[in-house]
Structure formats: C-alpha cells, structure tokens
Amino acid sequence: MEPLTSAYMAWGLERPEEGRIIIEQGPAPLSRKTRDKRVIRVLDLFCCFYTTVQQFTDADCIPAVLMRQGVIPCGPYYPELLISVQTMEVFHNAHLRCPRLSLQAFLRILCDLNSIAYQPYMHQQFMICYDLYIAILKRVECHINQALCRDAVDYRLRNACAACTLSLRDEPGMLIHPHYCMDGNNSLKRLKRLDDENQESSQERMDDHDGHEDYFLSRDEVNAWSKEAIGNTIVTDAKDTEGNPCADRWENMKNDMNSSMWGVFDEIGVFVSLCRHGFLLLATDMVQSGELAKCPLAITDKIIKGLGRDLTCGYDVGCKFGTTIAKSPLGVLAMEQNHTTVVGAFHGHAHCRVCQICKLPLYTDGQGLTDHEECERYFSESNALASSTRYASRFHHMQAIVQWMKRKDRVDTYSRLSKFLCDNYRQALSIVATIPALRDTMIKLNIPSIKCFPQWLTEELAYLKSQKQDPPEETLEMEYYSRLVAYYHIEDNIRKMRDIWINNNASNINE
C-alpha cells in the first residue's frame, strides 16, 4: 500500500487544473524496458476509451505506476478496467452526501453517460477500485496524523470536540463538564448470509480487513463487559428496583425485544455516544443482540478513562443505567471520577415523577441548556445509510458507516459548531431577560425567594417517596370502578345476544 499511497500523493501534487487523467501522456516509467503491451479500458466520468499500457519487468508496483497517471486498477497485475481517481472522488462525495446512492446505481449512471452496456462483473471491478481508493485515503490520513503528532492512543477521543476538550488559560471550572449522551439504533442492520443447506453456517468468506478505525470499539472490547465475562453484577435484583422506580418501565437492556431478529441479521444496529455538540465519541456494533448493558458499559469505561472527571451521561434509560454502573466493576471508577447519569429531556416524560425529579436535566444542577438528545438527531441522518448497507458484507458495512461518520464530524458538525454556540448563547440571554418578569410574578404570588423552588422540589420528592403504596381508599375505589366497568360490559354483551336470538326465532322465519 505504501507505493500506491506515494503515487497518489505525487499525482495529487502535480494534478492538472482540470483534474483529468494523464494516462495518454504517461510518466517516465513508461520508457523502461517492457515485456508486452496490454489494451485496457479506462472509465472516466464523461468518457470511456481504451489505452495501451506496458507491463514492466523491473517495476516495483505496477498499480502504483497506473496510480501515478490518475487511474486506479481493479487488479494488481493484469487489470481489465482502470477507473479515474476523479470518478472515485465524485462517487465518494456523492455517496456521503446522499447515502441512498449505492455503488451499483452510480455505476449504471456511468454506463449510461458513456453509452456502454452494464455488465454484472463491472460491479465487482468498481468495488475493488473503491476499496483501494478508501485504503489509500486512510494511509494518507495516517501520514498526516504522524506528521502532526496526532497518532497517540485515543487521540481522536481526547480531541473529538474542541468546545468540550479544550479550555482557555485561567478558565473558571464548571460543575459538570463535559456532557455526552448515548443510545442505540437498529436501522443499520446487516443481513446474515446463511448457507442454504446448513442454516447455522455463513456463506460469507473470511475477511480479516478491519474497517473500525478509531471510531468503533472492537467486539472483544465490548464482550469484555458481557454478563458472561463479569458475572451477574449487571443484573438488577429486587433490592435495586426499590431505589429505581423505573426499572420495570424500560426494556432496552433485555434481549427478548430483539431475539426474533437474530436468525435474520448479524449486526442488529449500532450504539453510539456523542458529545453535547454532536461530535461522535465512540460507537459499537450490536452483534446478534439488542441494546445490552455491555455496549454502554464498554463505551462509558473508555470515555471516563479518556476524558476524565465530572462527566454527565444522558441516556433514555439513565436511571436504570446508573444502577447498572454502580453494580458493575466500573462502579468504583465512576464514583471516583464523579460520573453521573441523567435521562434525556425527550424520553424523560415516559419516566415516573420520582425519576424525573432525580434524573431530568431540567432539575439537575450543571446541565444548562443541554437536552441530551443529540443521538436522536444523529440517527435521523444516519438512517439514510440503511438501504445501501443492509446486504453488504461485514467489512463494507462497517466501512460505509465509518466513512459517513467521518464526513459528518469533519464537515457538517464542525461547520455548524459556531452557529450552535451562538444560538445557545442567545437562548441563554433570552432566559436571563425574563428575570424581571419572574420577580414580578413571585411578588404577586407571595413567593419570598427563589430558594423556595429547589426546596419545593425536595419536598415533592420526599412526599412521593413516602407514598410507596396507594392509600387503601383509592385502591378500593379503583378496584370497584374496574369491576363495575366489566359488569356493564358483560351486561351489554348479554343484551346483544338476546336481541339476536329474538330477531331470529322460528316464528319470525315461518312468517
């Protein structure tokens, strides 16, 4: 890969202004001693032609020679097709901007533009060239990171968001900093290709290519937090449910919700974590399982070790997840680093009132304007990848997702960061501007001080916790009402049955 990367960088340095390929002219290596000549088809955006390419006896890397001329071969020695780098750039950017645009659809467009017949084997040729193009881009990125000293372990995680990870000199500290949220999404599922004769074996060939890069945790890192690996410490027992009133309301952490999909899909979806500004921190695959506790536990462990103290995690089951962290081996580290969990503002209304008072960002100190629902907005865009990755191989499925995540972070989220900060600042100013109106209202309602509000919240929480069981009178009234409704329902059914019998008796039929 290194000769190909060097050739690509050299071609990019001497690239013509119009961006066209230069294979017609040919660089210096074409003048070397040759063994034979081959006629190869070259596919560009608006032209398709044949060219004569010489094979070399002393060349270090024939694909590098072709890459130096602005074309990507579909094979290492005797390629049948060359695709211009410009064509790959157009498809790469078009696919990231419109993930629903599949490789096959783009290839058919090229065939239509050049008036050539589409053949099924061309899909495989184009796929090989595209994989090679992505691999070259990765190598170029590695060289850039090494030159800028950005190749340290977890460097991307520690510097994912400038607003979260960087601080000014003598900047006053915050009560909670930074915030991040996490959630799972099953739109990016991938079908399991099973053998027709043996449904338990897969038809996919073994592929050791790794497309995770530094965005995804490996399966081994996630499985290290599975129930089998750490025992039964993540199982909530009866004692914990007493302090967690929402334990029975949410089923995200149970396998039964997604067990019916295991026989059809290999990856059920992805589990991601984002900072409050929308930058991706880490992600994991949900492999033949639902939103198990091992996914958020693995991510939380990595984030705490990477970002440090005073973190707040927003999760739709943040109440239950806080209990899970406390019972897991991660509990000691989370307590030492002052890690807390809250419930997202959107999902909070599905939790009971006790949980809302304890876990909603509105009632939690240090949350500011953060709603901890960045994942929902993120998934609304990533769902567009589903149609082009559902039937892909494991490597291509992961490669497409990672490439989209990169573009999302580096272009879309980063370009909107200034607007995000400015809008939040304006919103904060508008809230501060309502203080005089608040004071007038407090005077009218005879509220002596703003300290009454947290005091009322504390009193409400104490009252709700004291009401562990409903009063016997209310229980008796509700039971009487439910039985009365059932009685009227049965009585109505009996009346309808009698009417039918009367309307269809023997005397009416004889008449």
Secondary structure, DSSP 8 states (H G I E B T S, - for coil): -HHHHHHHHHHHHT--TT----TTT--GGGGS-EEEEEEEEEE-SS-EEEEEEEEESS-S-HHHHHHTTTEEESSSSS-SEEEEHHHHHHHHHHHHHSTT--HHHHHHHHHHHTT----HHHHHHHHHHHHHHHHHHHHHHHHHHHHTT--STTHHHHTS-HHHH---TT----SS--EEEEEEE-SS-EE--B-SS-TTSB-S--------TTTB--HHHHHTTSHHHHTTTTS--HHHHHH-TTTTT--TT-GGGTGGGTTTEEEEEEEEEEETTS-EEEEEEEESS-S-THHHHHHHHHHHHHH-SS-EEE-TTHHHHHHHHHHSTTHHHHHHTT-EEE--TTTGGGS-HHHHHHH-GGGSTT-TT--S-HHHHHHHHHGGGHHHHTTS-HHHHHHHHHHHHHHIIIIIIHHTHHHHHHHHHHHHHHHHTTHHHHHHHHHHTT---TTHHHHHHHHHHHHHHH--S--HHHHHHHHHHHHHHHHHHHHHHHHHHHHHHHHT-HHHHH-
